């Protein structure tokens, strides 16, 4: 894998602005396990996908977490948009193509004995396109996870945008009730237009899809899945999930 190249992926468009003002963007969703693995491999994987937005789960949350996240963003030719420790793990990174309108880190209600969860959210613009963005990492406990799915849909509705994209570690397969709840309200990008590979967990033994990119109905999915051009050794070294990459066409306002 050439870390300095931005490849034209088979059947997955590069970022661009269309003649009608719509924007084609690349969105990457990735659980990075607090950068406890190989940060060099992690940055190389991100950079090779040439994303406009990276929706991170399990960003560093504790000692010097901002410095760690900034170092990763810089190595992947990105900048920090929001989240990290202040959102209990989810974070957003972006390319300089994005213009930031606003950001908000949201902490969800804490269930005693379980991990704190949150959403990293933002509203960004790509030319004349306005887009809500949310990164989430839902609970391992099924009832809390289902409640958080409802909170996620409520948060999207409250953002005041026509178009939004969500990326997350849902901790559930597509036949689970929380995944089905989200897919009933949003387009599951893999199910809409599969591209690359499906399974996201684990890199050493891909056997399930628990990570997803979902988009509101007006967004056209041009392709979504685990890129199959990435170096397998680097994927295994980077973290314990595989990345999900989507190309989306967002209509102009």
LINWO-V862060 format. One record per backbone hydrogen bond with DSSP energy under -1.0 kcal/mol. CO is the residue of the C=O (numbers start at 1). NH is the residue of the N-H. E is the energy in kcal/mol with one decimal. If there is no record, write none. Layout:
# LINWO-V862060
[[CO,NH,E] [CO,NH,E]]
This chain:
# LINWO-V862060
[[2,5,-1.6] [7,9,-1.1] [9,12,-1.9] [16,24,-3.1] [18,21,-1.9] [22,18,-3.0] [23,250,-3.0] [24,16,-1.8] [25,248,-2.7] [26,52,-2.6] [26,53,-1.8] [27,246,-2.7] [28,55,-3.6] [29,244,-2.6] [30,57,-2.2] [32,35,-2.2] [33,36,-2.0] [38,42,-2.2] [39,43,-2.2] [40,44,-2.0] [41,45,-2.3] [42,46,-2.3] [43,47,-2.7] [44,48,-2.2] [45,49,-1.1] [47,50,-1.4] [52,95,-2.2] [53,28,-2.6] [54,93,-2.4] [55,30,-2.2] [56,91,-2.1] [57,32,-2.6] [58,34,-3.4] [62,65,-1.9] [64,68,-1.9] [65,69,-2.5] [66,70,-2.5] [67,71,-2.1] [68,72,-1.9] [69,73,-2.5] [70,74,-2.5] [71,75,-2.0] [72,76,-1.5] [73,78,-3.2] [74,77,-1.4] [79,94,-2.4] [82,92,-3.0] [84,87,-1.4] [84,89,-2.8] [85,88,-1.3] [89,59,-2.6] [90,84,-3.0] [91,56,-2.5] [92,81,-3.2] [92,82,-1.5] [93,54,-2.6] [94,79,-2.5] [95,98,-1.4] [99,125,-2.6] [102,123,-2.6] [104,121,-2.1] [106,119,-2.5] [111,114,-2.4] [117,108,-2.7] [119,106,-2.9] [120,135,-2.3] [121,104,-2.2] [122,133,-2.9] [123,101,-2.7] [123,102,-1.6] [124,131,-2.9] [125,99,-2.6] [126,129,-1.8] [128,253,-1.9] [129,126,-2.1] [131,124,-2.8] [132,165,-2.4] [133,122,-1.9] [134,167,-2.3] [135,120,-1.9] [136,169,-1.5] [141,145,-2.9] [142,146,-2.1] [143,147,-2.0] [144,148,-2.5] [145,149,-2.0] [146,150,-1.6] [147,151,-2.0] [148,152,-2.3] [149,153,-1.9] [150,154,-2.2] [151,155,-2.5] [152,156,-2.1] [153,157,-2.0] [154,158,-1.6] [156,159,-1.2] [163,132,-2.6] [164,216,-2.3] [165,134,-2.0] [166,214,-2.9] [167,136,-2.0] [168,212,-2.4] [169,138,-1.9] [173,176,-2.3] [176,180,-2.6] [177,181,-1.8] [178,182,-2.2] [179,183,-2.6] [180,184,-1.3] [182,186,-2.4] [187,215,-2.0] [188,192,-2.1] [189,193,-2.5] [193,224,-1.3] [197,226,-3.1] [200,242,-2.7] [201,207,-2.6] [201,208,-1.3] [208,200,-2.1] [208,201,-1.7] [210,170,-2.4] [212,168,-2.4] [213,189,-2.5] [214,166,-3.3] [215,187,-3.4] [216,219,-1.9] [220,249,-2.9] [223,247,-2.3] [224,195,-2.2] [225,245,-2.7] [226,197,-2.5] [231,235,-2.2] [232,236,-2.1] [233,237,-1.7] [234,238,-2.1] [235,239,-1.1] [237,38,-1.8] [244,29,-2.9] [245,225,-2.0] [246,27,-2.9] [247,222,-2.9] [248,25,-2.7] [249,220,-2.5] [250,23,-2.3]]
